[in-house]
């Protein structure tokens, strides 16, 4: 049985606020959310900004790229280089860490994050 959740789309920022092939951080309530403009792929992603490895709010400053033959989009923590899937949040460095991911929509130059 599939569970359906209600998603509320929240205006996070303008597309011009996020550098091409880089990230930026926005605050929603008490959460910091990293938004990534993966311009080389024409895709946008969002995750929690907190790196679970050392509990630092840094993922928005991480380097984005692709993992392996599957070309899975990923972000690397700028301090300790733990890598995380931008699709699932799974740690790709072999550790048991996980990060939260959010759906993203870009409409008329505005970036929206899907919040459950």
C-alpha positions as CSV (number, residue, x, y, z in Angstrom):
1,X,0.0,0.0,0.0
2,X,1.4,3.4,-1.0
3,X,1.1,6.3,1.4
4,X,0.4,9.7,0.0
5,X,1.7,12.8,1.7
6,X,0.6,16.4,1.4
7,X,3.4,18.6,0.1
8,X,3.3,22.3,0.6
9,X,5.5,24.3,-1.8
10,X,7.4,27.1,-0.1
11,X,9.2,29.9,-1.9
12,X,12.8,29.5,-0.9
13,X,14.7,32.0,-3.1
14,X,15.2,33.3,-6.6
15,X,17.1,31.1,-9.1
16,X,19.6,33.9,-9.5
17,X,20.4,33.6,-5.7
18,X,22.0,30.2,-6.2
19,X,25.3,30.0,-8.2
20,X,25.4,27.7,-11.2
21,X,26.9,24.3,-10.2
22,X,26.9,25.4,-6.6
23,X,24.6,25.7,-3.6
24,X,23.1,28.2,-1.2
25,X,21.4,27.9,2.2
26,X,17.9,29.1,3.1
27,X,16.2,28.9,6.5
28,X,12.7,27.6,6.8
29,X,11.4,27.7,10.4
30,X,14.2,26.1,12.5
31,X,15.6,24.2,9.6
32,X,18.5,25.1,7.3
33,X,18.0,23.8,3.8
34,X,20.7,23.6,1.1
35,X,19.6,24.3,-2.4
36,X,21.8,23.2,-5.4
37,X,21.7,24.5,-8.9
38,X,23.3,21.6,-10.9
39,X,23.4,23.7,-14.1
40,X,25.6,21.1,-16.0
41,X,22.7,18.7,-15.7
42,X,19.9,21.3,-15.8
43,X,18.6,20.1,-12.5
44,X,17.9,21.4,-9.0
45,X,18.1,19.6,-5.6
46,X,17.5,20.4,-2.0
47,X,18.8,18.7,1.2
48,X,19.2,19.4,4.8
49,X,22.2,21.7,5.3
50,X,23.5,19.7,8.3
51,X,26.2,17.2,7.6
52,X,25.5,14.3,10.0
53,X,29.1,13.3,10.2
54,X,30.4,16.1,12.4
55,X,27.0,18.0,12.9
56,X,28.1,21.0,10.9
57,X,25.8,23.3,8.8
58,X,27.9,23.1,5.7
59,X,26.4,21.0,2.9
60,X,25.3,24.1,0.9
61,X,29.0,24.9,0.5
62,X,29.8,21.4,-0.7
63,X,31.0,20.4,-4.1
64,X,28.4,18.8,-6.4
65,X,29.1,16.1,-9.0
66,X,28.1,12.7,-10.3
67,X,28.8,9.3,-8.8
68,X,30.0,6.3,-10.8
69,X,28.6,4.8,-14.0
70,X,25.0,5.6,-12.9
71,X,25.9,9.3,-12.8
72,X,23.9,9.7,-9.6
73,X,24.0,13.4,-8.5
74,X,25.9,13.9,-5.2
75,X,27.2,16.5,-2.8
76,X,30.5,16.3,-0.9
77,X,30.8,17.8,2.5
78,X,33.4,20.6,2.2
79,X,35.3,19.6,5.4
80,X,35.5,15.8,5.5
81,X,34.4,14.9,2.0
82,X,31.6,12.5,3.0
83,X,29.4,12.3,-0.1
84,X,25.6,12.0,-0.2
85,X,23.1,11.2,-3.0
86,X,21.1,14.3,-3.9
87,X,18.2,11.9,-4.9
88,X,17.9,9.6,-1.8
89,X,20.1,11.3,0.8
90,X,22.1,8.0,1.2
91,X,25.8,8.4,2.2
92,X,27.8,7.2,-0.8
93,X,31.1,7.1,1.2
94,X,30.2,3.7,2.8
95,X,29.1,5.2,6.1
96,X,25.6,4.7,7.7
97,X,24.7,8.4,7.5
98,X,21.6,9.7,5.8
99,X,20.5,13.2,4.9
100,X,17.0,14.5,4.3
101,X,16.1,15.5,0.7
102,X,13.3,17.8,-0.6
103,X,11.6,18.1,-3.9
104,X,12.4,21.3,-5.8
105,X,10.4,23.2,-8.5
106,X,11.7,26.3,-10.4
107,X,8.9,28.4,-11.9
108,X,9.4,31.9,-13.3
109,X,12.8,32.3,-11.8
110,X,11.6,31.3,-8.3
111,X,12.8,28.2,-6.4
112,X,10.2,26.3,-4.4
113,X,10.9,23.5,-1.9
114,X,8.4,20.8,-1.2
115,X,7.8,20.6,2.6
116,X,5.7,17.7,4.0
